[in-house]
Amino acid sequence: GGMENLGCAYEAAEEGDWVAQPFERGRMFWRGASGTILALADGGNYYTVQDDWQEGMLDKSCEQSPPAGRQQPIRGFGLAWCRESIVRDELGWATGAERGFRGLYQVFAYGALLVDDDNRTTVLWSYGRWQELAP
């Protein structure tokens, strides 16, 4: 399934503030416009988690000891990672720092499209699976 299976666009593509972080087995994205976190696992599943982290809360939401060369996610990503065991199990440890970027996002009848700062286009199907579109 490619673009043609997404159905009609519900709204125009919207540029906005995003944050991304790489993990051992996937990536996390934070969408500023909705305050939601998308956890994309390499196996093809993704999970949507509300970002409940607020200024004044501890950066680390749980006590963990990452192996050498890995890091525990902090703030919003960290809270989602600590709270949702399936996210933690599927993605593993963070392998790099968070980075902010301007992303393009568009909602369709059967999912959404995200174009990130690496110019990768990711389809987020409404049934909880994701795939990258060939450039």
N, CA, C and O atoms as a Tinker XYZ file with bonds, in Angstrom:
   540  protein
     1  N      0.810000   -1.200000    0.000000    73     2
     2  CA     0.000000    0.000000    0.000000    64     1     3
     3  C      0.840000    1.245000    0.000000    63     2     4     5
     4  O      1.709000    1.419000    0.854000    81     3
     5  N      0.585000    2.123000   -0.963000    73     3     6
     6  CA     1.278000    3.410000   -0.993000    64     5     7
     7  C      0.305000    4.526000   -0.744000    63     6     8     9
     8  O     -0.731000    4.347000   -0.103000    81     7
     9  N      0.657000    5.689000   -1.264000    73     7    10
    10  CA    -0.142000    6.901000   -1.071000    64     9    11
    11  C     -1.602000    6.723000   -1.464000    63    10    12    13
    12  O     -2.500000    7.236000   -0.795000    81    11
    13  N     -1.835000    5.989000   -2.559000    73    11    14
    14  CA    -3.199000    5.932000   -3.104000    64    13    15
    15  C     -4.178000    5.303000   -2.115000    63    14    16    17
    16  O     -5.386000    5.507000   -2.231000    81    15
    17  N     -3.675000    4.545000   -1.149000    73    15    18
    18  CA    -4.564000    3.906000   -0.174000    64    17    19
    19  C     -4.919000    4.808000    1.004000    63    18    20    21
    20  O     -5.701000    4.413000    1.869000    81    19
    21  N     -4.364000    5.994000    1.048000    73    19    22
    22  CA    -4.642000    6.901000    2.164000    64    21    23
    23  C     -6.022000    7.546000    2.069000    63    22    24    25
    24  O     -6.549000    8.036000    3.068000    81    23
    25  N     -6.612000    7.549000    0.864000    73    23    26
    26  CA    -7.916000    8.180000    0.704000    64    25    27
    27  C     -7.786000    9.690000    0.582000    63    26    28    29
    28  O     -6.709000   10.206000    0.283000    81    27
    29  N     -8.880000   10.392000    0.814000    73    27    30
    30  CA    -8.911000   11.847000    0.641000    64    29    31
    31  C     -8.184000   12.567000    1.765000    63    30    32    33
    32  O     -8.185000   12.128000    2.915000    81    31
    33  N     -7.571000   13.669000    1.407000    73    31    34
    34  CA    -6.936000   14.508000    2.429000    64    33    35
    35  C     -8.026000   15.226000    3.217000    63    34    36    37
    36  O     -8.968000   15.764000    2.636000    81    35
    37  N     -7.894000   15.233000    4.545000    73    35    38
    38  CA    -8.867000   15.926000    5.388000    64    37    39
    39  C     -8.511000   17.392000    5.562000    63    38    40    41
    40  O     -9.381000   18.218000    5.837000    81    39
    41  N     -7.237000   17.715000    5.402000    73    39    42
    42  CA    -6.809000   19.095000    5.602000    64    41    43
    43  C     -5.558000   19.313000    4.770000    63    42    44    45
    44  O     -4.930000   18.355000    4.318000    81    43
    45  N     -5.203000   20.552000    4.571000    73    43    46
    46  CA    -3.979000   20.863000    3.824000    64    45    47
    47  C     -2.766000   20.443000    4.652000    63    46    48    49
    48  O     -2.829000   20.358000    5.878000    81    47
    49  N     -1.677000   20.186000    3.963000    73    47    50
    50  CA    -0.432000   19.862000    4.671000    64    49    51
    51  C     -0.058000   21.047000    5.549000    63    50    52    53
    52  O     -0.178000   22.203000    5.143000    81    51
    53  N      0.395000   20.740000    6.758000    73    51    54
    54  CA     0.655000   21.768000    7.754000    64    53    55
    55  C      2.098000   21.679000    8.215000    63    54    56    57
    56  O      2.549000   20.628000    8.672000    81    55
    57  N      2.827000   22.793000    8.093000    73    55    58
    58  CA     4.203000   22.817000    8.586000    64    57    59
    59  C      4.173000   23.167000   10.067000    63    58    60    61
    60  O      3.424000   24.048000   10.487000    81    59
    61  N      4.986000   22.477000   10.856000    73    59    62
    62  CA     4.966000   22.739000   12.288000    64    61    63
    63  C      6.241000   22.305000   12.966000    63    62    64    65
    64  O      7.163000   21.780000   12.342000    81    63
    65  N      6.267000   22.540000   14.278000    73    63    66
    66  CA     7.431000   22.182000   15.091000    64    65    67
    67  C      7.358000   20.733000   15.520000    63    66    68    69
    68  O      6.343000   20.274000   16.045000    81    67
    69  N      8.438000   20.022000   15.291000    73    67    70
    70  CA     8.556000   18.618000   15.642000    64    69    71
    71  C      9.872000   18.396000   16.370000    63    70    72    73
    72  O     10.801000   19.196000   16.262000    81    71
    73  N      9.938000   17.295000   17.114000    73    71    74
    74  CA    11.189000   16.842000   17.709000    64    73    75
    75  C     11.317000   15.360000   17.372000    63    74    76    77
    76  O     10.328000   14.628000   17.403000    81    75
    77  N     12.531000   14.916000   17.051000    73    75    78
    78  CA    12.780000   13.512000   16.747000    64    77    79
    79  C     13.914000   13.001000   17.624000    63    78    80    81
    80  O     14.791000   13.766000   18.026000    81    79
    81  N     13.892000   11.713000   17.918000    73    79    82
    82  CA    14.998000   11.073000   18.636000    64    81    83
    83  C     15.157000    9.647000   18.121000    63    82    84    85
    84  O     14.176000    8.915000   17.992000    81    83
    85  N     16.409000    9.250000   17.823000    73    83    86
    86  CA    16.653000    7.887000   17.343000    64    85    87
    87  C     16.772000    6.894000   18.506000    63    86    88    89
    88  O     17.297000    7.224000   19.569000    81    87
    89  N     16.280000    5.685000   18.283000    73    87    90
    90  CA    16.353000    4.612000   19.274000    64    89    91
    91  C     16.986000    3.380000   18.645000    63    90    92    93
    92  O     17.158000    3.308000   17.428000    81    91
    93  N     17.327000    2.416000   19.485000    73    91    94
    94  CA    17.954000    1.179000   18.996000    64    93    95
    95  C     17.109000    0.508000   17.918000    63    94    96    97
    96  O     17.628000    0.009000   16.919000    81    95
    97  N     15.793000    0.506000   18.142000    73    95    98
    98  CA    14.898000   -0.199000   17.225000    64    97    99
    99  C     13.731000    0.688000   16.801000    63    98   100   101
   100  O     12.581000    0.249000   16.767000    81    99
   101  N     14.044000    1.944000   16.479000    73    99   102
   102  CA    12.971000    2.819000   16.026000    64   101   103
   103  C     13.276000    4.290000   16.243000    63   102   104   105
   104  O     14.423000    4.686000   16.447000    81   103
   105  N     12.219000    5.085000   16.193000    73   103   106
   106  CA    12.330000    6.535000   16.342000    64   105   107
   107  C     11.125000    7.045000   17.105000    63   106   108   109
   108  O     10.045000    6.456000   17.052000    81   107
   109  N     11.320000    8.151000   17.819000    73   107   110
   110  CA    10.191000    8.842000   18.430000    64   109   111
   111  C     10.076000   10.221000   17.814000    63   110   112   113
   112  O     11.074000   10.881000   17.523000    81   111
   113  N      8.833000   10.641000   17.622000    73   111   114
   114  CA     8.547000   11.991000   17.154000    64   113   115
   115  C      7.600000   12.660000   18.132000    63   114   116   117
   116  O      6.696000   12.021000   18.669000    81   115
   117  N      7.812000   13.959000   18.363000    73   115   118
   118  CA     6.879000   14.772000   19.134000    64   117   119
   119  C      6.280000   15.788000   18.183000    63   118   120   121
   120  O      7.001000   16.508000   17.492000    81   119
   121  N      4.971000   15.840000   18.152000    73   119   122
   122  CA     4.273000   16.798000   17.295000    64   121   123
   123  C      3.787000   17.962000   18.136000    63   122   124   125
   124  O      2.881000   17.818000   18.956000    81   123
   125  N      4.400000   19.115000   17.921000    73   123   126
   126  CA     4.073000   20.290000   18.724000    64   125   127
   127  C      2.619000   20.709000   18.643000    63   126   128   129
   128  O      2.025000   21.109000   19.644000    81   127
   129  N      2.040000   20.616000   17.442000    73   127   130
   130  CA     0.675000   21.108000   17.231000    64   129   131
   131  C     -0.354000   20.363000   18.078000    63   130   132   133
   132  O     -1.369000   20.940000   18.469000    81   131
   133  N     -0.100000   19.092000   18.362000    73   131   134
   134  CA    -1.095000   18.300000   19.087000    64   133   135
   135  C     -0.608000   17.822000   20.446000    63   134   136   137
   136  O     -1.382000   17.254000   21.217000    81   135
   137  N      0.685000   18.048000   20.751000    73   135   138
   138  CA     1.214000   17.562000   22.022000    64   137   139
   139  C      1.175000   16.047000   22.122000    63   138   140   141
   140  O      0.978000   15.495000   23.205000    81   139
   141  N      1.362000   15.374000   20.989000    73   139   142
   142  CA     1.380000   13.918000   21.012000    64   141   143
   143  C      2.749000   13.392000   20.609000    63   142   144   145
   144  O      3.508000   14.052000   19.900000    81   143
   145  N      3.037000   12.199000   21.077000    73   143   146
   146  CA     4.289000   11.519000   20.776000    64   145   147
   147  C      3.973000   10.302000   19.927000    63   146   148   149
   148  O      3.070000    9.529000   20.245000    81   147
   149  N      4.719000   10.138000   18.848000    73   147   150
   150  CA     4.588000    8.970000   17.990000    64   149   151
   151  C      5.842000    8.129000   18.170000    63   150   152   153
   152  O      6.955000    8.600000   17.934000    81   151
   153  N      5.657000    6.889000   18.587000    73   151   154
   154  CA     6.786000    5.969000   18.763000    64   153   155
   155  C      6.726000    4.953000   17.630000    63   154   156   157
   156  O      5.823000    4.118000   17.585000    81   155
   157  N      7.700000    5.027000   16.708000    73   155   158
   158  CA     7.728000    4.152000   15.538000    64   157   159
   159  C      8.752000    3.046000   15.760000    63   158   160   161
   160  O      9.952000    3.308000   15.848000    81   159
   161  N      8.271000    1.808000   15.848000    73   159   162
   162  CA     9.164000    0.674000   16.052000    64   161   163
   163  C      9.587000    0.108000   14.699000    63   162   164   165
   164  O      8.810000    0.106000   13.745000    81   163
   165  N     10.836000   -0.375000   14.628000    73   163   166
   166  CA    11.366000   -0.895000   13.368000    64   165   167
   167  C     10.507000   -2.016000   12.780000    63   166   168   169
   168  O     10.498000   -2.211000   11.565000    81   167
   169  N      9.797000   -2.741000   13.615000    73   167   170
   170  CA     8.946000   -3.823000   13.132000    64   169   171
   171  C      7.744000   -3.361000   12.328000    63   170   172   173
   172  O      7.081000   -4.171000   11.681000    81   171
   173  N      7.453000   -2.045000   12.364000    73   171   174
   174  CA     6.338000   -1.531000   11.577000    64   173   175
   175  C      5.144000   -1.051000   12.385000    63   174   176   177
   176  O      4.227000   -0.445000   11.831000    81   175
   177  N      5.141000   -1.317000   13.700000    73   175   178
   178  CA     4.065000   -0.801000   14.545000    64   177   179
   179  C      4.406000    0.611000   14.998000    63   178   180   181
   180  O      5.578000    0.966000   15.119000    81   179
   181  N      3.375000    1.418000   15.248000    73   179   182
   182  CA     3.620000    2.685000   15.932000    64   181   183
   183  C      2.564000    2.895000   17.003000    63   182   184   185
   184  O      1.460000    2.354000   16.940000    81   183
   185  N      2.943000    3.698000   17.987000    73   183   186
   186  CA     2.091000    3.953000   19.147000    64   185   187
   187  C      1.973000    5.459000   19.332000    63   186   188   189
   188  O      2.958000    6.189000   19.225000    81   187
   189  N      0.760000    5.912000   19.611000    73   187   190
   190  CA     0.516000    7.326000   19.866000    64   189   191
   191  C      0.323000    7.503000   21.367000    63   190   192   193
   192  O     -0.526000    6.853000   21.977000    81   191
   193  N      1.121000    8.387000   21.949000    73   191   194
   194  CA     1.083000    8.609000   23.396000    64   193   195
   195  C      0.911000   10.104000   23.642000    63   194   196   197
   196  O      1.608000   10.920000   23.039000    81   195
   197  N     -0.008000   10.458000   24.518000    73   195   198
   198  CA    -0.172000   11.864000   24.883000    64   197   199
   199  C      1.061000   12.322000   25.649000    63   198   200   201
   200  O      1.545000   11.610000   26.529000    81   199
   201  N      1.570000   13.505000   25.321000    73   199   202
   202  CA     2.727000   14.048000   26.038000    64   201   203
   203  C      2.253000   14.724000   27.309000    63   202   204   205
   204  O      1.730000   15.837000   27.266000    81   203
   205  N      2.435000   14.054000   28.452000    73   203   206
   206  CA     1.980000   14.602000   29.739000    64   205   207
   207  C      3.092000   15.297000   30.515000    63   206   208   209
   208  O      2.866000   15.783000   31.624000    81   207
   209  N      4.286000   15.347000   29.940000    73   207   210
   210  CA     5.396000   15.983000   30.652000    64   209   211
   211  C      5.216000   17.494000   30.648000    63   210   212   213
   212  O      4.832000   18.081000   29.637000    81   211
   213  N      5.497000   18.122000   31.795000    73   211   214
   214  CA     5.380000   19.580000   31.885000    64   213   215
   215  C      6.621000   20.153000   32.545000    63   214   216   217
   216  O      7.287000   19.481000   33.333000    81   215
   217  N      6.931000   21.418000   32.209000    73   215   218
   218  CA     8.058000   22.112000   32.834000    64   217   219
   219  C      7.926000   22.006000   34.353000    63   218   220   221
   220  O      6.834000   22.153000   34.902000    81   219
   221  N      9.039000   21.750000   35.018000    73   219   222
   222  CA     9.009000   21.624000   36.475000    64   221   223
   223  C      9.038000   20.170000   36.923000    63   222   224   225
   224  O      9.399000   19.883000   38.064000    81   223
   225  N      8.657000   19.237000   36.030000    73   223   226
   226  CA     8.769000   17.815000   36.348000    64   225   227
   227  C     10.223000   17.396000   36.153000    63   226   228   229
   228  O     10.980000   18.069000   35.454000    81   227
   229  N     10.606000   16.287000   36.771000    73   227   230
   230  CA    11.969000   15.787000   36.600000    64   229   231
   231  C     12.214000   15.410000   35.140000    63   230   232   233
   232  O     11.314000   14.930000   34.451000    81   231
   233  N     13.452000   15.637000   34.677000    73   231   234
   234  CA    13.811000   15.246000   33.312000    64   233   235
   235  C     13.649000   13.741000   33.133000    63   234   236   237
   236  O     13.148000   13.279000   32.108000    81   235
   237  N     14.085000   12.969000   34.156000    73   235   238
   238  CA    13.976000   11.509000   34.083000    64   237   239
   239  C     12.769000   11.051000   34.874000    63   238   240   241
   240  O     12.614000   11.379000   36.050000    81   239
   241  N     11.899000   10.273000   34.196000    73   239   242
   242  CA    10.644000    9.850000   34.818000    64   241   243
   243  C     10.749000    8.500000   35.507000    63   242   244   245
   244  O      9.818000    8.086000   36.198000    81   243
   245  N     11.873000    7.803000   35.330000    73   243   246
   246  CA    12.084000    6.536000   36.018000    64   245   247
   247  C     13.597000    6.327000   36.133000    63   246   248   249
   248  O     14.371000    6.909000   35.373000    81   247
   249  N     14.004000    5.503000   37.079000    73   247   250
   250  CA    15.434000    5.248000   37.278000    64   249   251
   251  C     15.854000    4.040000   36.455000    63   250   252   253
   252  O     15.427000    2.917000   36.725000    81   251
   253  N     16.681000    4.268000   35.464000    73   251   254
   254  CA    17.158000    3.205000   34.599000    64   253   255
   255  C     18.666000    3.379000   34.413000    63   254   256   257
   256  O     19.192000    4.481000   34.569000    81   255
   257  N     19.351000    2.298000   34.084000    73   255   258
   258  CA    20.798000    2.367000   33.845000    64   257   259
   259  C     21.099000    1.918000   32.421000    63   258   260   261
   260  O     21.225000    0.722000   32.158000    81   259
   261  N     21.215000    2.872000   31.503000    73   259   262
   262  CA    21.467000    2.487000   30.111000    64   261   263
   263  C     22.848000    1.871000   29.935000    63   262   264   265
   264  O     23.786000    2.244000   30.639000    81   263
   265  N     22.981000    0.932000   29.002000    73   263   266
   266  CA    24.298000    0.367000   28.698000    64   265   267
   267  C     25.190000    1.413000   28.031000    63   266   268   269
   268  O     24.709000    2.462000   27.603000    81   267
   269  N     26.462000    1.132000   27.945000    73   267   270
   270  CA    27.413000    2.064000   27.349000    64   269   271
   271  C     26.992000    2.434000   25.934000    63   270   272   273
   272  O     26.586000    1.573000   25.153000    81   271
   273  N     27.090000    3.709000   25.613000    73   271   274
   274  CA    26.757000    4.172000   24.273000    64   273   275
   275  C     25.272000    4.371000   24.032000    63   274   276   277
   276  O     24.857000    4.702000   22.921000    81   275
   277  N     24.473000    4.170000   25.071000    73   275   278
   278  CA    23.035000    4.355000   24.953000    64   277   279
   279  C     22.590000    5.388000   25.976000    63   278   280   281
   280  O     23.318000    5.677000   26.926000    81   279
   281  N     21.409000    5.941000   25.789000    73   279   282
   282  CA    20.901000    6.903000   26.756000    64   281   283
   283  C     19.427000    6.700000   27.033000    63   282   284   285
   284  O     18.671000    6.185000   26.209000    81   283
   285  N     19.049000    7.125000   28.229000    73   283   286
   286  CA    17.641000    7.087000   28.599000    64   285   287
   287  C     16.985000    8.352000   28.071000    63   286   288   289
   288  O     17.501000    9.449000   28.288000    81   287
   289  N     15.846000    8.221000   27.375000    73   287   290
   290  CA    15.168000    9.436000   26.916000    64   289   291
   291  C     14.658000   10.250000   28.103000    63   290   292   293
   292  O     14.350000    9.701000   29.161000    81   291
   293  N     14.574000   11.564000   27.913000    73   291   294
   294  CA    14.167000   12.455000   28.998000    64   293   295
   295  C     12.913000   13.236000   28.606000    63   294   296   297
   296  O     12.424000   13.158000   27.479000    81   295
   297  N     12.422000   13.984000   29.576000    73   295   298
   298  CA    11.275000   14.860000   29.391000    64   297   299
   299  C     10.088000   14.100000   28.797000    63   298   300   301
   300  O      9.745000   13.023000   29.287000    81   299
   301  N      9.456000   14.637000   27.754000    73   299   302
   302  CA     8.246000   14.005000   27.205000    64   301   303
   303  C      8.475000   12.611000   26.661000    63   302   304   305
   304  O      7.701000   11.694000   26.935000    81   303
   305  N      9.560000   12.448000   25.874000    73   303   306
   306  CA     9.870000   11.123000   25.350000    64   305   307
   307  C     10.141000   10.155000   26.500000    63   306   308   309
   308  O      9.726000    8.997000   26.462000    81   307
   309  N     10.836000   10.641000   27.514000    73   307   310
   310  CA    11.187000    9.807000   28.654000    64   309   311
   311  C      9.976000    9.352000   29.444000    63   310   312   313
   312  O      9.904000    8.201000   29.876000    81   311
   313  N      9.019000   10.259000   29.635000    73   311   314
   314  CA     7.806000    9.905000   30.377000    64   313   315
   315  C      7.024000    8.840000   29.620000    63   314   316   317
   316  O      6.557000    7.868000   30.213000    81   315
   317  N      6.881000    9.024000   28.304000    73   315   318
   318  CA     6.178000    8.022000   27.489000    64   317   319
   319  C      6.917000    6.680000   27.534000    63   318   320   321
   320  O      6.291000    5.624000   27.625000    81   319
   321  N      8.234000    6.729000   27.470000    73   319   322
   322  CA     9.089000    5.530000   27.463000    64   321   323
   323  C      9.007000    4.796000   28.800000    63   322   324   325
   324  O      8.945000    3.567000   28.835000    81   323
   325  N      9.007000    5.551000   29.896000    73   323   326
   326  CA     8.921000    4.937000   31.225000    64   325   327
   327  C      7.531000    4.357000   31.484000    63   326   328   329
   328  O      7.401000    3.287000   32.079000    81   327
   329  N      6.512000    5.057000   31.044000    73   327   330
   330  CA     5.122000    4.707000   31.370000    64   329   331
   331  C      4.584000    3.565000   30.501000    63   330   332   333
   332  O      3.810000    2.732000   30.972000    81   331
   333  N      4.997000    3.533000   29.240000    73   331   334
   334  CA     4.457000    2.553000   28.297000    64   333   335
   335  C      5.484000    1.454000   28.049000    63   334   336   337
   336  O      6.427000    1.633000   27.278000    81   335
   337  N      5.290000    0.312000   28.712000    73   335   338
   338  CA     6.290000   -0.755000   28.599000    64   337   339
   339  C      6.432000   -1.263000   27.169000    63   338   340   341
   340  O      7.518000   -1.687000   26.774000    81   339
   341  N      5.350000   -1.228000   26.383000    73   339   342
   342  CA     5.436000   -1.719000   25.006000    64   341   343
   343  C      6.354000   -0.817000   24.171000    63   342   344   345
   344  O      7.087000   -1.303000   23.310000    81   343
   345  N      6.311000    0.484000   24.426000    73   343   346
   346  CA     7.191000    1.431000   23.736000    64   345   347
   347  C      8.643000    1.143000   24.117000    63   346   348   349
   348  O      9.522000    1.095000   23.256000    81   347
   349  N      8.883000    0.953000   25.408000    73   347   350
   350  CA    10.232000    0.665000   25.904000    64   349   351
   351  C     10.757000   -0.646000   25.309000    63   350   352   353
   352  O     11.897000   -0.718000   24.851000    81   351
   353  N      9.914000   -1.674000   25.323000    73   351   354
   354  CA    10.323000   -2.992000   24.819000    64   353   355
   355  C     10.595000   -2.968000   23.321000    63   354   356   357
   356  O     11.563000   -3.572000   22.858000    81   355
   357  N      9.754000   -2.280000   22.564000    73   355   358
   358  CA     9.903000   -2.303000   21.108000    64   357   359
   359  C     11.028000   -1.394000   20.615000    63   358   360   361
   360  O     11.729000   -1.742000   19.665000    81   359
   361  N     11.208000   -0.224000   21.256000    73   359   362
   362  CA    12.193000    0.732000   20.755000    64   361   363
   363  C     13.574000    0.571000   21.380000    63   362   364   365
   364  O     14.580000    0.894000   20.747000    81   363
   365  N     13.634000    0.075000   22.613000    73   363   366
   366  CA    14.922000   -0.030000   23.289000    64   365   367
   367  C     15.403000    1.323000   23.788000    63   366   368   369
   368  O     14.602000    2.221000   24.048000    81   367
   369  N     16.708000    1.462000   23.917000    73   367   370
   370  CA    17.322000    2.693000   24.436000    64   369   371
   371  C     17.485000    3.737000   23.340000    63   370   372   373
   372  O     17.549000    3.401000   22.157000    81   371
   373  N     17.553000    4.991000   23.734000    73   371   374
   374  CA    17.869000    6.060000   22.789000    64   373   375
   375  C     19.331000    5.927000   22.376000    63   374   376   377
   376  O     20.185000    5.555000   23.180000    81   375
   377  N     19.607000    6.237000   21.107000    73   375   378
   378  CA    20.976000    6.135000   20.588000    64   377   379
   379  C     21.562000    7.496000   20.253000    63   378   380   381
   380  O     22.716000    7.589000   19.835000    81   379
   381  N     20.783000    8.543000   20.432000    73   379   382
   382  CA    21.262000    9.895000   20.144000    64   381   383
   383  C     20.359000   10.899000   20.817000    63   382   384   385
   384  O     19.378000   10.539000   21.468000    81   383
   385  N     20.701000   12.166000   20.654000    73   383   386
   386  CA    19.958000   13.246000   21.305000    64   385   387
   387  C     18.688000   13.599000   20.534000    63   386   388   389
   388  O     18.531000   13.247000   19.364000    81   387
   389  N     17.794000   14.298000   21.212000    73   387   390
   390  CA    16.620000   14.859000   20.549000    64   389   391
   391  C     17.079000   15.966000   19.603000    63   390   392   393
   392  O     18.083000   16.634000   19.848000    81   391
   393  N     16.323000   16.149000   18.517000    73   391   394
   394  CA    16.589000   17.298000   17.662000    64   393   395
   395  C     15.270000   17.872000   17.174000    63   394   396   397
   396  O     14.350000   17.138000   16.810000    81   395
   397  N     15.194000   19.185000   17.175000    73   395   398
   398  CA    13.992000   19.853000   16.705000    64   397   399
   399  C     14.072000   20.072000   15.204000    63   398   400   401
   400  O     15.160000   20.227000   14.650000    81   399
   401  N     12.924000   20.084000   14.551000    73   399   402
   402  CA    12.897000   20.382000   13.121000    64   401   403
   403  C     11.518000   20.881000   12.718000    63   402   404   405
   404  O     10.547000   20.745000   13.463000    81   403
   405  N     11.451000   21.456000   11.539000    73   403   406
   406  CA    10.174000   21.856000   10.960000    64   405   407
   407  C      9.691000   20.713000   10.084000    63   406   408   409
   408  O     10.328000   20.384000    9.083000    81   407
   409  N      8.579000   20.112000   10.450000    73   407   410
   410  CA     8.057000   18.979000    9.704000    64   409   411
   411  C      6.792000   19.351000    8.966000    63   410   412   413
   412  O      6.129000   20.335000    9.296000    81   411
   413  N      6.463000   18.554000    7.962000    73   411   414
   414  CA     5.234000   18.736000    7.202000    64   413   415
   415  C      4.335000   17.543000    7.517000    63   414   416   417
   416  O      4.770000   16.395000    7.425000    81   415
   417  N      3.091000   17.808000    7.884000    73   415   418
   418  CA     2.180000   16.758000    8.323000    64   417   419
   419  C      0.845000   16.953000    7.624000    63   418   420   421
   420  O      0.349000   18.076000    7.534000    81   419
   421  N      0.255000   15.860000    7.125000    73   419   422
   422  CA    -1.045000   15.948000    6.481000    64   421   423
   423  C     -1.890000   14.748000    6.874000    63   422   424   425
   424  O     -1.431000   13.606000    6.837000    81   423
   425  N     -3.134000   15.028000    7.250000    73   423   426
   426  CA    -4.059000   13.984000    7.682000    64   425   427
   427  C     -4.959000   13.576000    6.514000    63   426   428   429
   428  O     -5.485000   14.422000    5.791000    81   427
   429  N     -5.123000   12.260000    6.345000    73   427   430
   430  CA    -5.969000   11.687000    5.299000    64   429   431
   431  C     -7.046000   10.816000    5.931000    63   430   432   433
   432  O     -7.075000   10.631000    7.148000    81   431
   433  N     -7.921000   10.288000    5.103000    73   431   434
   434  CA    -9.013000    9.442000    5.592000    64   433   435
   435  C     -8.487000    8.222000    6.351000    63   434   436   437
   436  O     -9.069000    7.822000    7.359000    81   435
   437  N     -7.383000    7.626000    5.868000    73   435   438
   438  CA    -6.918000    6.368000    6.461000    64   437   439
   439  C     -5.532000    6.464000    7.079000    63   438   440   441
   440  O     -4.863000    5.452000    7.283000    81   439
   441  N     -5.109000    7.678000    7.374000    73   439   442
   442  CA    -3.802000    7.821000    8.000000    64   441   443
   443  C     -3.265000    9.219000    7.844000    63   442   444   445
   444  O     -4.020000   10.170000    7.641000    81   443
   445  N     -1.952000    9.342000    7.939000    73   443   446
   446  CA    -1.319000   10.656000    7.843000    64   445   447
   447  C      0.058000   10.493000    7.218000    63   446   448   449
   448  O      0.630000    9.403000    7.193000    81   447
   449  N      0.574000   11.615000    6.713000    73   447   450
   450  CA     1.913000   11.645000    6.135000    64   449   451
   451  C      2.773000   12.605000    6.938000    63   450   452   453
   452  O      2.324000   13.689000    7.309000    81   451
   453  N      4.001000   12.207000    7.202000    73   451   454
   454  CA     4.972000   13.077000    7.852000    64   453   455
   455  C      6.222000   13.153000    6.975000    63   454   456   457
   456  O      6.805000   12.130000    6.617000    81   455
   457  N      6.625000   14.383000    6.636000    73   455   458
   458  CA     7.895000   14.589000    5.950000    64   457   459
   459  C      8.838000   15.216000    6.974000    63   458   460   461
   460  O      8.574000   16.305000    7.485000    81   459
   461  N      9.951000   14.513000    7.271000    73   459   462
   462  CA    10.857000   14.994000    8.318000    64   461   463
   463  C     12.040000   15.760000    7.726000    63   462   464   465
   464  O     12.089000   16.003000    6.520000    81   463
   465  N     12.982000   16.136000    8.575000    73   463   466
   466  CA    14.076000   16.991000    8.122000    64   465   467
   467  C     15.131000   16.228000    7.327000    63   466   468   469
   468  O     16.030000   16.838000    6.749000    81   467
   469  N     15.030000   14.894000    7.294000    73   467   470
   470  CA    15.904000   14.113000    6.416000    64   469   471
   471  C     15.228000   13.912000    5.063000    63   470   472   473
   472  O     15.719000   13.168000    4.214000    81   471
   473  N     14.089000   14.588000    4.874000    73   471   474
   474  CA    13.285000   14.464000    3.663000    64   473   475
   475  C     12.727000   13.057000    3.483000    63   474   476   477
   476  O     12.453000   12.621000    2.364000    81   475
   477  N     12.565000   12.356000    4.597000    73   475   478
   478  CA    11.922000   11.047000    4.560000    64   477   479
   479  C     10.421000   11.254000    4.679000    63   478   480   481
   480  O      9.970000   12.066000    5.487000    81   479
   481  N      9.648000   10.533000    3.888000    73   479   482
   482  CA     8.194000   10.596000    3.976000    64   481   483
   483  C      7.704000    9.306000    4.622000    63   482   484   485
   484  O      7.911000    8.210000    4.102000    81   483
   485  N      7.052000    9.464000    5.765000    73   483   486
   486  CA     6.544000    8.323000    6.514000    64   485   487
   487  C      5.023000    8.329000    6.463000    63   486   488   489
   488  O      4.392000    9.349000    6.742000    81   487
   489  N      4.433000    7.188000    6.105000    73   487   490
   490  CA     2.984000    7.019000    6.159000    64   489   491
   491  C      2.638000    6.399000    7.505000    63   490   492   493
   492  O      3.191000    5.369000    7.889000    81   491
   493  N      1.719000    7.037000    8.211000    73   491   494
   494  CA     1.219000    6.522000    9.490000    64   493   495
   495  C     -0.210000    6.048000    9.250000    63   494   496   497
   496  O     -1.146000    6.847000    9.245000    81   495
   497  N     -0.366000    4.746000    9.053000    73   495   498
   498  CA    -1.704000    4.203000    8.795000    64   497   499
   499  C     -2.559000    4.288000   10.049000    63   498   500   501
   500  O     -2.052000    4.143000   11.161000    81   499
   501  N     -3.858000    4.524000    9.873000    73   499   502
   502  CA    -4.728000    4.690000   11.041000    64   501   503
   503  C     -4.876000    3.404000   11.847000    63   502   504   505
   504  O     -5.358000    3.446000   12.979000    81   503
   505  N     -4.469000    2.254000   11.288000    73   503   506
   506  CA    -4.573000    1.000000   12.041000    64   505   507
   507  C     -3.292000    0.666000   12.819000    63   506   508   509
   508  O     -3.109000   -0.468000   13.262000    81   507
   509  N     -2.407000    1.662000   12.980000    73   507   510
   510  CA    -1.263000    1.464000   13.883000    64   509   511
   511  C     -0.012000    0.922000   13.250000    63   510   512   513
   512  O      0.890000    0.479000   13.962000    81   511
   513  N      0.078000    0.940000   11.924000    73   511   514
   514  CA     1.300000    0.517000   11.227000    64   513   515
   515  C      1.888000    1.711000   10.490000    63   514   516   517
   516  O      1.163000    2.634000   10.119000    81   515
   517  N      3.193000    1.696000   10.278000    73   515   518
   518  CA     3.829000    2.774000    9.533000    64   517   519
   519  C      4.731000    2.193000    8.459000    63   518   520   521
   520  O      5.142000    1.035000    8.537000    81   519
   521  N      5.034000    3.004000    7.460000    73   519   522
   522  CA     5.997000    2.599000    6.439000    64   521   523
   523  C      6.619000    3.855000    5.846000    63   522   524   525
   524  O      6.011000    4.925000    5.849000    81   523
   525  N      7.816000    3.714000    5.345000    73   523   526
   526  CA     8.488000    4.828000    4.700000    64   525   527
   527  C      8.242000    4.708000    3.202000    63   526   528   529
   528  O      8.325000    3.619000    2.633000    81   527
   529  N      7.940000    5.835000    2.573000    73   527   530
   530  CA     7.760000    5.843000    1.127000    64   529   531
   531  C      9.113000    6.024000    0.447000    63   530   532   533
   532  O      9.952000    6.794000    0.914000    81   531
   533  N      9.316000    5.328000   -0.630000    73   531   534
   534  CA    10.567000    5.479000   -1.381000    64   533   535
   535  C     10.647000    6.919000   -1.894000    63   534   536   537
   536  O      9.638000    7.488000   -2.312000    81   535
   537  N     11.848000    7.506000   -1.863000    73   535   538
   538  CA    11.999000    8.907000   -2.316000    64   537   539
   539  C     11.662000    9.068000   -3.798000    63   538   540
   540  O     11.738000   10.174000   -4.332000    81   539
